[in-house]
Amino acid sequence: ALNNGIAHARYDIVVMMDGDTVFEPSTVRELVQPFGDPRVGAVAGNAKVGNRDSMIGAWQHIEYVMGFNLDRRMYDILGCMPTIPGAVGAFRREALDRIGGMSEDTLAEDTDVTMALHRDGWRVVYAENARAWTEAPESVQQLWSQRYRWSYGTMQAIWKHRRAVVERGPSGRFGRVGLPFVSLFMVVAPLLAPLIDVFLLYGLVFGPTGKTVTAWFGVLLIQAVCAAYAFRLDRERMTHLISLPLQQVLYRQLMYMVLLQSWITALTGGRLRWQKLRRTGVVEAPGGAPARRKDASQKDRRPVA
């Protein structure tokens, strides 16, 4: 469907968005600015959670700001942006044509195509002011399905582009810088995160309780400082950080279980089908037209401009 939209696009820059996402009036303008540099092949926008009023929505809001968007700033500086988010991104049509368009090889086509652009020598940058408001999953089951697909698809993309590690030129630079970072922060580190809680329980039962609690709160304080810094960069209100301690305890374990299931599926050679989520269409963008609610059974669409 995406390739069909690209084939019918009439201009040199293609802007993509998810069917559950709403752009601000200035989003497209901000997205296309970096293409003034002929070396830029794609631009990642700033995806934000629109339905953040519930607890699970607030946790995802913290994750988007503290994790995804802060990470994109780092990847932008290092020149190894791993993913143009499906919710808000723009591509130079010439760049897409050179890599054969959107690939059907993985369940994370946005990560797959971004890695392919890097290997073809294109720059991929981040436009923080190109904001898009997306509808995040509103139940644990929907969140599990989405993150399971994301994790498994990311593993597929890393495996597909693994040869970049030993190649030369732009592909080799991405393979020796970008792939290790993606593997470390998106695949390996989340598996090690529960060790913090394991050590906490062990220390409370067998070790010096005071030092254990102090160390755990020290880790939480570091997380809070990083989150506050990320929220300041994104110009977000700090009130949502009230739920950060609970997010670090419960949400982290959920993401660990999702990633563990993805590892098991990958190592056993299992196949994962596309996980379609139920949407309500209630997200609105500041300064934009009010969203119209749609039936939850209506399928997501990803328009291409």
N, C-alpha and C positions, 0 to 999 in steps of 0.2 A: 504493500500500500504506500509506503514511504517512497519507494523508487518510482512508483506510478505518479505520485505527486511531483517528484523532482523532474520527471520527464515532461510534465505539463507546465512546469514553471517557466516564465518568460524572461526572467532577469538573471543577472550574474550572481546575485546573493540570494540564498534560500534560507528563510527563517522557519524554524520548526517549533511546535509547542504541543503539549499534551491536551487531550480533550477535556481534562478536568482542571485546566489551568487558565487563569485570567491575567492578561498583561496590563500594566499601568500605561497611561497615554504616552509616556516617553520611552517605553521599553524598546521598541523597534529602533528608534533613533539612536539609543545608546548601544544597541547591539551592533549596528553597522559601522559605527565610527572607527573601530580598529582596522577595518578593511582598507583604510587609506594606506596602510602598509602592504605592499604587494606580496610580502612574504607570509602574511597571515592567511591561513586556510580555514580557520574556524574560530568562533568566539563563544565562550560559555557565559550564560547569564546567571543571575542571582535568584535561585529558586527559594521561596519562602513558604512556610506552612500557613495557610489561611484559616484553617479550622483548629485554632490552638486553645479553645476555651475549656476542653475536657482535659483530664489528667494525661491521657495517652497522647493527645494532641500537643500538650505543653512539652512533654518529653521529646517528641519528635521535633518540635520547634527548637529546643535546646540542641538537639543533635544536628539539625540543619545548619544552625548558626555556628556552633562550636566546632562541629566536625567538618561537614561538607564545605561550607563557605570559607572557613579559616584555612582548611586544607588547600582549597583552590588558590588562595592568595600565595601560599607557600609554593605550590606547583607552578604558579604563574612566574614567580621569581626564578625558579629553577629551570623553567622552560620545558616542563614535562607534564603538562596537564593531562590526566588520564581519562577524563570523561567530560564530554559536552552533555549536560543533562537533557534528557528528552523533553523536560518541561519547558526549557527556554534555551535555545541555542541557534546559532547562525553559521552557515557554511558558504564558502566560495564554491560556486558550481563547478568551476574548472578543477578544483581540488577533489570534489566528489567524483567527477568523471574519471580522473586519473587513477583513483583507487577502486573503480568499479561500482560506486554507489554504496548504499547501505547493505551490509552483509547479512545473510540469513544463517550464518554458521553458529551463532551464539544466542543466548537469551538476554544478553546485554549488548544490543546492537549499538547503543550510544558509546559504550566503552570500546567496543570493537572498532568502530569507525574512527574514533579519536586516536587510538593507537596506530591504526593504519595511516592516518594523516601524518603523524609524527615520523613514521618510518619512511614516508614519501618525501620528507624534507620540509613540510609546512610548519609554520608557527601556530600554536594554539594558545589563545590568551583568555583572560577573565575580565568581564565588564561588570563590576560590582553594582553599578547604578541601573543595569538592565534587569529590573526586578519583575518577577512573576510570582503570582500567588497560587499555590497548588493545593488540592484537597488531599490531605494525608489520610491513611487508613484510620478508621474510628473504632476498631475492635482489635483484640489481640490476634484473633484468627486471620483477619485481613492483613494486619501488619506482618504476621508470620509468613503468609503467602507471598507478600511483596518482597520482603527481605530475603526469603529463601531463593526466589528467582534472581534477585540482584547478586547475592553471594555466589550462587552457582554460575551465573552468567559471567561474573568477573573472573572466576577461576577459568572458565572456558576461554575468555579473551586472553588472559595471561598465558595459558598453555598454547593458544593459537599463535601468539606472537613471541614465543620463547626464543626463537632463533635470532631475534634482534640482539640478544646478549653477545653473540659472537660475530655479528656483522660489523661492517665499517660504515663510515659516513653518518648521516642523520639517524638511520635505523640503529646503528650501534650505540650512538650517544643516548638515544631513548632507552635502548635495551639495558645499558649499564647504569643508568640513572633513574629513569622512570619506572621500569619494571620492578627493580628491588624495592623502591619506595611503596609502590602499590601493593606488592606482595607482603611487605612488612606491616603497613598500617591497615590494610583492608582484609588480610587473610591470616597472618601469623599473630600479630599483637592482640586482636580480639580473643583469640584462643587462650592467651596468657592472662587476660584481665581477671578471670575468676580466682587466680592465685592470691590476689589481694584479700579476697574474702575468706579463702581457705586459711591463709596465714592469720587472719583476724580470729577465726574460730579456734584455731590451734593455740594461739597466744592466750585467748580468754580461758581455755580449759587447762592448758599445761604450762604456759609461759608466764612471764611477768605481765599481769593484766594492765597495769598503769602504762607501761611503755608501749604495749600493743595498741591500746586505745589511742594513745598520743600519736603513734605512727600512722594509724588509720585516719585520724582526723587531719594529720599533716598532708596525707595524700588527697583527702577531700578538699583541703584548703588550696592546694595547688590546682586541682580541677576547677575550683570556684574562681580563682584568679584568672586562669586561662579562659573560662567561660565569660567572665566579666569583660575581659579584653576583647574577645570576639564580639560580644554584644555591643560594645562601644564602637567597634569598627563598623558594624552593621547598623548602627544608630537604632538599636532596639531597647525597649524598656527593660530595666533590670528586675522588674517584679516577677517575671516568669522563672527567675533563678531560685525562687523559694522552693520549688519542687526538685532542685538539683540533687540534694542528698538522697531522696527516694529514687530518683532516676538512676543514680550511680549504683544503687543496690539492686533494684528490681529490673530495670530496663537492660542493664549490662548483662544480667544472667540470661534474659530472653534472647538478646543478640548472640550470646555465646552458644545457646542451644540451636539457634538457626544456622550459625556457621558450622557447628558440629554436624548437623544433618547434611549440610551442603558438602562437607568433606566426605562423609560416608557415601553419599550419592555419587560423588566424583570417583572415589577410590574403588567402589564396587561396580562402576560402569553403568549406573542407573541413568535413566532418562527422565527429564523433568518437563512437563508440559507448561504452556503459558498460563500464568496465574492471573485471571481476570478479576478485578475487584469491583465491588458495588460502589457506585458514586451517587451523590445527591445533588451536586451542582449548586451548593450554597455559598461557595467562596466568592468574595468580592475583592476587587483591587481598590486601594485608596485613590480617589480621583477618577475612577472609572464608572461605567454604567453598572447598576445593580445586577447581580447574577440572577438568572432565571432558574428556578428549581426544575430538575428533570427527574423522571422516573428512575428508580434505582436499578431497574433491569436494563436501561438503555446502555448500549455498548459505548465504551470510550472511543473517541476519534482523535486523530493527531493531524490537524490541518497543516498544510504546507503552503507558505506564501511565496 
